[in-house]
Amino acid sequence: MEPGAARRLCVVGAGTMGHQIAMLGALAGCATHVVDVRPDALERAQVANRAHMARWVERGRLTAQDAADALGRLRWTTRLEEGAADADFVIEAVIERLEDKQAVFTALDRLAPAHAVLATNSSTIRSSFLASVTARADRVCNMHFFNPPLVMELVEVVVHPATSEATAAAALALARRMGRTPVLLRKEISGFVVNRILAAIMDEALRLYEGGIASFEDIDIAVKKGLRHPMGPFELMDFNGIDVAYNVRMQRYRETGDELQKPARSIEERYGRGEWGRKTGKGWYAYPRPEPS
Ligand SMILES: NC(=O)c1ccc[n+]([C@@H]2O[C@H](COP(=O)([O-])OP(=O)(O)OC[C@H]3O[C@@H](n4cnc5c(N)ncnc54)[C@H](O)[C@@H]3O)[C@@H](O)[C@H]2O)c1
C-alpha cells in the first residue's frame, strides 16, 4: 500500500477513544467500520458522534452536508470479520489488557486483507507484543491518540524493530489526513514521549509538595503562570483520576520490583480514602457535586 492510500478503515473498540478515532477517519473521507463486542457501546458511540457533529455544524466548523456525509461513512458492527474484511488500515482501541489485544490481533491477522496495517492505540502496550502474534510484524505499529481524539491534535506513531518504513509512512499520512499532527518515535519506550514528560513533571510536583517546599495550590499556580500550562499538575491529577495515577505506579512497581516506582505517599493516602479527584467530588481539590436534574 502506498503511504496515505488508506481509504477503508476499521476501528476496533467503540469506547472513549474508538468512537472519536472512527469519526476522525470518516471526516478524513475513509469508509470506516466500527467494531465493538457490545451493541450498547456501538449505540452510545453513534449517539455521541451525531452530537459531536451537530456541535461542529452549530459552531460553523463544517457544513451540515459534510457532517451528514462523514456520519454516512461510518458502519457499525459487532462482527470483526465484517469490519476487517476490506480494511486497508485497522486501529485497535479495545480495553488495555494484553491478552485481549493479542486475541484481537490474532483474529485481525486472519481476517484483514494481507496489505492492511494493524495499529494499536494502546497507551502502554508496545506493538511488538502484538506483532508477535501475527504473521505481518512489518505492518504493525502503535498509533497513540490523545483523549479526546476529536480535540487533541497529537498522535504518537511508534514503530518496533520490524515495522517497515512504508507502515510508519502510512500511519503518519493517515494521522495527517485526519487533521492531526503526528510525531514518530523510532524506538519503543514505555510511556512514549508525552506520558514520560508528564510523569517527570508529576513526580517533581509531588516531591516539592511532600518536601514542604510549597502548597499544592501554589505549585499549580507556579506551573500555570510560569510555564503557561493550562492546568497545574495537581489539577491534572484530579482531572485524570488519582486512582489512575495510583494504578499506573503500582503496575510499574509490580513490573520492576523497584520500590522507587511505588506511588507517592500523598497519592496512596488519597487513593485509600477514595479521594480520586473530580469523579468522586474530592481529590487535591473539592468539587461541588452537580445539582441533580
Ligand atoms: N482513555 C484515554 O484517555 C486513552 C488515551 C489514549 C489511549 N488510550 C488507549 O485506548 C484504548 C481504549 O481505551 P478507552 O479509554 O477507549 O477504553 P473504553 O473502555 O472506553 O473502550 C473500550 C471498548 O472496547 C470494547 N471491547 C473490548 N474488547 C473488545 C473486543 N475484543 N473486540 C471489540 N471491542 C472490544 C469495549 O466494549 C469498549 O466499548 C486502550 O488501549 C487505552 O490504553 C486511552
The ligand as an SDF file (V2000), in Angstrom:
LIG
                    3D

 44 48  0  0  0  0  0  0  0  0999 V2000
   -8.9980    6.8610   27.6280 N   0  0  0  0  0  0  0  0  0  0  0  0
   -7.8550    7.5100   27.3930 C   0  0  0  0  0  0  0  0  0  0  0  0
   -7.6040    8.6070   27.9260 O   0  0  0  0  0  0  0  0  0  0  0  0
   -6.8550    6.9330   26.4220 C   0  0  0  0  0  0  0  0  0  0  0  0
   -5.9000    7.7810   25.8120 C   0  0  0  0  0  0  0  0  0  0  0  0
   -5.0060    7.2370   24.8640 C   0  0  0  0  0  0  0  0  0  0  0  0
   -5.0480    5.8870   24.5810 C   0  0  0  0  0  0  0  0  0  0  0  0
   -5.9680    5.0780   25.2010 N   0  0  0  0  0  0  0  0  0  0  0  0
   -5.9670    3.6590   24.8430 C   0  0  0  0  0  0  0  0  0  0  0  0
   -7.1130    3.3920   24.0440 O   0  0  0  0  0  0  0  0  0  0  0  0
   -7.5710    2.0610   24.2830 C   0  0  0  0  0  0  0  0  0  0  0  0
   -9.0490    2.0920   24.6020 C   0  0  0  0  0  0  0  0  0  0  0  0
   -9.2510    2.9140   25.7190 O   0  0  0  0  0  0  0  0  0  0  0  0
  -10.6960    3.5580   26.0240 P   0  0  0  0  0  0  0  0  0  0  0  0
  -10.4790    4.5510   27.1100 O   0  0  0  0  0  0  0  0  0  0  0  0
  -11.3540    3.9730   24.7470 O   0  0  0  0  0  0  0  0  0  0  0  0
  -11.4570    2.2710   26.6050 O   0  0  0  0  0  0  0  0  0  0  0  0
  -13.0250    2.0360   26.7950 P   0  0  0  0  0  0  0  0  0  0  0  0
  -13.1710    1.0690   27.9070 O   0  0  0  0  0  0  0  0  0  0  0  0
  -13.7760    3.3370   26.8460 O   0  0  0  0  0  0  0  0  0  0  0  0
  -13.4620    1.3080   25.4160 O   0  0  0  0  0  0  0  0  0  0  0  0
  -13.0240    0.0450   25.0710 C   0  0  0  0  0  0  0  0  0  0  0  0
  -14.1130   -0.5810   24.1960 C   0  0  0  0  0  0  0  0  0  0  0  0
  -13.5930   -1.7950   23.6440 O   0  0  0  0  0  0  0  0  0  0  0  0
  -14.6330   -2.7420   23.6110 C   0  0  0  0  0  0  0  0  0  0  0  0
  -14.0380   -4.0640   23.5150 N   0  0  0  0  0  0  0  0  0  0  0  0
  -13.4590   -4.8070   24.4930 C   0  0  0  0  0  0  0  0  0  0  0  0
  -12.9750   -5.9650   23.9810 N   0  0  0  0  0  0  0  0  0  0  0  0
  -13.2510   -5.9430   22.6380 C   0  0  0  0  0  0  0  0  0  0  0  0
  -13.0190   -6.8310   21.5690 C   0  0  0  0  0  0  0  0  0  0  0  0
  -12.3790   -7.9850   21.7630 N   0  0  0  0  0  0  0  0  0  0  0  0
  -13.4480   -6.5010   20.3270 N   0  0  0  0  0  0  0  0  0  0  0  0
  -14.1070   -5.3200   20.1170 C   0  0  0  0  0  0  0  0  0  0  0  0
  -14.3680   -4.4300   21.1130 N   0  0  0  0  0  0  0  0  0  0  0  0
  -13.9480   -4.7430   22.3470 C   0  0  0  0  0  0  0  0  0  0  0  0
  -15.4310   -2.4820   24.8580 C   0  0  0  0  0  0  0  0  0  0  0  0
  -16.7590   -2.9970   24.7620 O   0  0  0  0  0  0  0  0  0  0  0  0
  -15.3950   -0.9520   24.9380 C   0  0  0  0  0  0  0  0  0  0  0  0
  -16.5080   -0.3670   24.2930 O   0  0  0  0  0  0  0  0  0  0  0  0
   -6.6840    1.4930   25.3800 C   0  0  0  0  0  0  0  0  0  0  0  0
   -5.6740    0.7160   24.7800 O   0  0  0  0  0  0  0  0  0  0  0  0
   -6.0540    2.7290   26.0310 C   0  0  0  0  0  0  0  0  0  0  0  0
   -4.7410    2.4940   26.5180 O   0  0  0  0  0  0  0  0  0  0  0  0
   -6.8850    5.5650   26.0980 C   0  0  0  0  0  0  0  0  0  0  0  0
  1  2  1  0
  2  3  2  0
  2  4  1  0
  4  5  1  0
  4 44  2  0
  5  6  2  0
  6  7  1  0
  7  8  2  0
  8  9  1  0
  8 44  1  0
  9 10  1  0
  9 42  1  0
 10 11  1  0
 11 12  1  0
 11 40  1  0
 12 13  1  0
 13 14  1  0
 14 15  2  0
 14 16  1  0
 14 17  1  0
 17 18  1  0
 18 19  2  0
 18 20  1  0
 18 21  1  0
 21 22  1  0
 22 23  1  0
 23 24  1  0
 23 38  1  0
 24 25  1  0
 25 26  1  0
 25 36  1  0
 26 27  1  0
 26 35  1  0
 27 28  2  0
 28 29  1  0
 29 30  1  0
 29 35  2  0
 30 31  1  0
 30 32  2  0
 32 33  1  0
 33 34  2  0
 34 35  1  0
 36 37  1  0
 36 38  1  0
 38 39  1  0
 40 41  1  0
 40 42  1  0
 42 43  1  0
M  CHG  2   8   1  16  -1
M  END
$$$$
